[in-house]
Amino acid sequence: MPEGRPRRRREAVRPTRSERPDAWQAALKILAVRALSTHEVRQALARRGHAPDDIATVIARLMAARYLDDADFARTWVLTRARRGAAAPARLARELRAKGITDETIAAALRVLTEDWDPAEAAGEAARRKLKSLQGLPAEVARRRLAAYLERRGFSGDVILATCRRQVPDARDIE
């Protein structure tokens, strides 16, 4: 750049209120990417600068059109995450609370999960995936790291202990 010319700063150009898509269009665009809870859509619209009254109207309209349904969202979230072995009920409940789902809705979603979900099997699947990254470590270290991993995923102590003993049998057992 020539020495005598001042540098031009690029200023963020924010669309004016009339240029910005209305809250309904913004919400549809947000939900086209992936399913979200009512709370998450409300937050996303607020971040985009929509007025609280507009947001409330859009949320009501989305719920009436069944584009937003926290109970269905919670059931799908729980089943998907649990079947992948990614998390146990305790962690799933924490995640759903963070997404603004009510405790009653969470309890109903977790009831659906417990009908056909085996925590030992899910922990075993999660452990098999994690053990790939623990190869080459001493057995005691691998077991300790595996236990911490499963604990962060929300599995109970009994399930963690049994899974670690089964997946890393060479480690010294500490009772």
ABEGO torsion letter per residue (X at the ends): XBAABBBBBBBBBBBBAAABBBAAAAAAAAAAABBBBAAAAAAAAAAAGBBAAAAAAAAAAAAAAGABBAAAAAAAAAAAAAAAGABBAAAAAAAAAAAGBBAAAAAAAAAAAAAABBAAAAAAAAAAAAAAAABGBBAAAAAAAAAAAAAAAGBBAAAAAAAAAAABAABBBBX
